[in-house]
């Protein structure tokens, strides 16, 4: 994401530093169960 520093990236979400002590969480439609990505999607999850 342009202009934002990626702090952490996981299987389900990413965390960006916006500066001034602010963070932005980006949630995906991925589902992780027991540390595995599930290939089936759940509509409107993200």
C-alpha positions as CSV (number, residue, x, y, z in Angstrom):
1,X,0.0,0.0,0.0
2,X,1.5,3.2,-1.1
3,X,2.8,5.7,1.5
4,X,2.4,3.2,4.4
5,X,5.0,1.1,6.1
6,X,4.1,-2.6,6.3
7,X,4.9,-3.7,9.9
8,X,3.6,-7.2,10.0
9,X,2.0,-9.6,7.5
10,X,0.1,-12.7,8.5
11,X,-2.1,-15.3,6.9
12,X,-5.3,-13.3,7.5
13,X,-4.3,-9.7,8.1
14,X,-1.6,-7.1,7.5
15,X,-0.6,-4.2,9.8
16,X,0.6,-0.9,8.4
17,X,2.2,2.0,10.3
18,X,0.6,5.3,9.2
19,X,2.8,7.5,11.4
20,X,1.8,9.6,14.4
21,X,1.2,6.4,16.4
22,X,-1.6,5.3,14.1
23,X,-1.9,1.8,12.7
24,X,-4.1,0.4,9.9
25,X,-5.3,-3.2,9.9
26,X,-6.1,-4.8,6.5
27,X,-8.2,-7.9,6.8
28,X,-8.4,-10.4,3.9
29,X,-11.0,-13.0,3.0
30,X,-8.5,-15.7,3.9
31,X,-9.4,-18.2,6.7
32,X,-6.7,-19.8,8.8
33,X,-7.4,-22.8,11.0
34,X,-4.6,-24.6,12.9
35,X,-2.1,-22.4,11.0
36,X,-3.3,-23.5,7.6
37,X,-5.1,-21.4,4.9
38,X,-8.6,-22.9,4.1
39,X,-9.2,-22.8,0.3
40,X,-13.0,-22.3,0.7
41,X,-14.2,-18.7,1.0
42,X,-16.8,-17.3,3.3
43,X,-18.7,-14.5,1.5
44,X,-18.5,-11.1,3.1
45,X,-16.0,-12.2,5.7
46,X,-13.4,-9.5,5.0
